[in-house]
Amino acid sequence: MCGFIAHQHKLLLVLNRRFQGPSSASQAAFYHVTAAHQSPKDSNLNPAVRRRLRSLNTSSVQHKPAGGQDHGGSAQRRVFKSDEIPLLQKQRRGDDCRVSPELRKLCLEDFPAERERHMKQKPAPQVKAEDCEVVFGIAPCFLALTQGRRRLRKLFVKDGEASHRASVLKVCEEAYQRGVRVHRVSRKELDKMSSGGVHQGVCLLASPLSYLTEDSAPSREDTPLWLVLERIQDPMNLGAILRSAYFLGVDRVASSLRYSCPLSPVVSKASSGVMEVMGVYGYENLEEMLKRKVAQGWQVVGTVGQEAKGSQISITECSDFKMTKPTLLLMGGEGEGLSKELLSMCRTLLTIPAGRELVPGIESLNVSVATGILLHSVLISRRSTT
């Protein structure tokens, strides 16, 4: 209690110095909020502190600017209406004075209706759950709701005008139709839920997605193309790769489970929600899977940068490659590329020719960009041969 009183005493001293000016509104507001806390009726105050507060109150009441006009500094307490409170929050034009959070708190204590309104504001719902994660972004949340691959818990929408955008309303409508509760929360809460990601005013609490296991589902194409990823560790790269693969028509995306990033909400956001639609298959041993496919008549095609020289495997520019049979296109991870084990299984290696003389150190493309170019070239050749 003593610490609280000392804090209030120091606060009143600061406020008294800040509001000793020509503004009648400031003096009135200062007198109003201090008078309630300087009342002799408060028996909890230390007598010495009460006397000091009373002296401060007297000096504030008796202060008059030049000209002898009394700007609200009277012994009679002025009662503010509740609709006058917002005026205390605004900065006066032509004046540098701002009302501090402490003064705002003191004002609320004198207005029961305003205090009750603030107390009725519910805290943001807790989002912690052992078997859930937070999907964020318009497209990922909408597709997570519509595809039925996750167990859905709660939808969180930013309160305010942003919640009236057509895209947000569309997500909310899908949530209502599926019996998912919608909660209005602040932007700060959404930022916390998404760990600072670009949530676009929407977050969805749902069960996580995992890599799919091998199945015997037949391919839709006579000459299918599988994209095989080895050790892709950056979730932004993985998301961009999935988006390109889905758009261009890849039949399946397979990935190594070791040293690869999980199918996280960041991947879903980077893929613009494609991860919610397109299943990604995970393999403990890519080499064994490739051997099985080769035995079934598939060809294994690897990828290398332009700097790769002296390889015993033929290197072909991607524009010259023709896809005439079921193909497994291999893409290596950031930095190291394909492992020696997978390179040894490749029938041919594709490369992307540069359009200029390159400065040493920047001879390669980002893996997601290179994947998009190679997929487009290979799939164009598939369409031309069918």
Buried (B, 14 or more C-beta within 10 A) or exposed (E): EEEEBEEBBEBBEEBBEBBBBEBBBBBBBBBBBBBEBBEEEEEEBEEEBBEBBEEBBEEBBEBEBEEEEEBBBEEEEEEBEEEBBEEBEEEBEEEEEEBEEBBEEBBBEBBEEBBEEEEEEEEBEEBEEEEBBBBBBBBBBBBBBBBEBBEBBBBBBBBEEEBEBEEBEEBBEBBEEEEBEBBEBBEEBBBBBBEEBEBBBBBBBBBBBEBBEEEEEEEEEEBBBBBBBBBBEBBBBBBBBBBBBBEBBBBBBBBBEEEBBBBBBBBBBBBBBBBBBBBBBBBEEBBEBBEEBBEEEBBBBBBBBBEBEEEEBEBBEBEEBEBEEBBBBBBBBEEEBBBEEBBEBBBEBBBBEEEEEEEEEEEBBEBBBBBBBBBBBBBBBBEEEE
